[in-house]
Amino acid sequence: MLPEIDYSKDPQNVSPYCYDIFGDEIYRGDTVYCGDEGMMCDPGADNFDSGNQIMSLLVQQLGTRYILEQLGYEKRVIE
């Protein structure tokens, strides 16, 4: 015999706790990152996707050159 399903934990019956800066729904128990800009959901499966919203925000706010410098890349001129 199959166990009884607990419909009280059905995500369709739960209202979001709040929303992140991109408008994504945040539920109790979700992982978020908080900073000066506000709260952002954990990227989840988009963790290695260069096109995710968080990476776009970082490039807009900081610029690609600054990010490369902070990651330890050295700027060189090819002669």
N, C-alpha and C positions, 0 to 999 in steps of 0.2 A: 504494500500500500504506500502511496506517495505522501510525503508530509504536506500539511496544510500550508498554503501560501499566505504570507503576512502582507496584505495589501496596504497597510499603514506606512510601509517604507517605499511605496511606489513613487518614483520621482515626479510623476504627473500630478500627484496629490500634494506635493510640497512646494511652497512658495519660495522664491529665492530670498536669501538673507539680505543681499545687496548686489550691486553691480560694480564691475571694475571700470577703469578709465576708458576702456574700449567698448563698454556696454555689454560685456559678457556676464552672464548670471553667476553669482557666487552663492553656494549653499553651505550650510553648517558642515564642518569637517573638511572643506576644500582647502588646498594649500594655495596661499597667495604670497606675493612679494609686495612690500610696502616701501614707498620712497617719497621724495619731494613731489613728484608728479601725481601720486595717489597710489591706489592699490591695483595690482595686475595679477590675473590668474596664472597659475603655473602653466607653462607652455605644453605640458603633457607630451603628446606624440609629435608636436612641432618643435621639440627641443633642439633638433639639428637642422631645422628648416630656416634658411637664411631669409626667407620671405615672411616670417611670422611677424605679428604686430609689434612685439617687443623689440626685435632687431630693427625694424623700420623706425621706431621711436628713437632708439639709441643713435642711429645714423642721423636722423633729423636734428636731435638735440646736441650731439657731440661732434659729428662729422667723422668721416671715415679715416682721415689722417690722424686725428686725435686717438681714435680707437686703436689704430695700428701702433702708434707710439706707446700707448699704455700696455699693449700686449708684448712689447719688447722688440718690435721691428725697428731696424735702423734705416734711416733715410740716407740714400746714396745717390750721387749723380754719376751716370755712366759717361765716361770720356772716351 
